[in-house]
Amino acid sequence: MEPISESHAPSLAIHANSENVFSGLRGAFPFPYQLQDAIDFIRSCIRDSGSKTFAIIAEENAIGVINLLFKEDVYRFNGEIGYWIGESYWNRGIATQAIRYIINIAYIEHGLHRLYAEVFSNRPSSARALEKNGFVLEGTNREAVFKNGVFLDQWIYSRLR
């Protein structure tokens, strides 16, 4: 993992430009994904003091992103994590390692108490990566997500310090 920077943009644009990656992410993630999308995303991450974003590195290339979003007010000891990895790197344990990395940052550097992630039901591998890191399924928001013309359940996973 490395703090995200504009030098990661070309590689991220390649790995993000996948309909299969797109289908597991929120609507702000565009498809097709262009170099300018990567640059704009990275610049917004660098400006955002309410989150920490890291490039996921494999074979010396940025192949995905993991983000820790800090919550506020009565939720200030919570952090939401989000992540994606290029399709050619799926099922290699890379997401599991990235989650482990962000857990340490959240607990040790930022003193958070609870981490959570929201996973679409079309991403069981993403849920398994969380489970391998001690996250538990808190609940299911039934058909809460409308993506690519279908309704999907949203699974809420959390882990306490």
Secondary structure by P-SEA (a helix, b strand, c coil): cccccccaaaaaaaaaccaaaaaaccccccccccaaaaaaaaaaaaacccbbbbbbcccccccbbbbbbbbccccccbbbbbbcccccccccaaaaaaaaaaaaaacccccccbbbbbbccccaaaaaaaaaaccccccccccccccccbbbbbbbbbccc
